[in-house]
Amino acid sequence: MRHGEIDPRKIKEDDYITEFAAKQFRIDPATYSLALLNAKNGSDFDSNEPDGDQVIFAGIPNETIEEMQVWD
């Protein structure tokens, strides 16, 4: 998890979030699944109606997801 300050005006730009995560936090978006949360209350971040510029980036490596989904 990481706390970030994004530019709400750019949120709809293609690849803004993935590029932000890669540059700010050195997170490879090709190997991680990311979710954005509203930093004020922990709710899902709504890119259609951003509530400020403070967000929480929550992520997990895709490899971990695949390992957890293996059924014996």
Residue pairs with C-beta under 8 A, 6 or more apart in sequence:
1 56
1 57
1 58
1 59
2 24
2 25
2 27
2 56
2 57
3 39
3 54
3 55
3 56
3 57
4 20
4 21
4 24
4 25
4 54
4 55
4 56
4 57
5 53
5 54
5 55
6 16
6 17
6 20
6 53
6 55
7 16
7 53
8 50
8 52
8 53
10 16
11 17
11 47
11 50
12 47
17 34
17 36
18 29
18 34
21 27
21 29
21 32
21 34
21 57
21 59
22 28
22 29
25 57
27 34
27 57
27 59
31 61
31 62
31 63
32 59
32 60
32 61
32 62
33 59
33 60
33 61
33 62
33 65
34 57
34 58
34 59
35 44
35 57
35 58
35 59
36 44
36 45
36 47
36 55
36 56
36 57
36 58
37 43
37 44
37 45
37 55
37 56
37 58
38 44
38 45
38 46
38 51
38 52
38 54
38 55
38 56
39 52
39 54
39 55
39 56
40 51
40 52
40 54
42 56
45 55
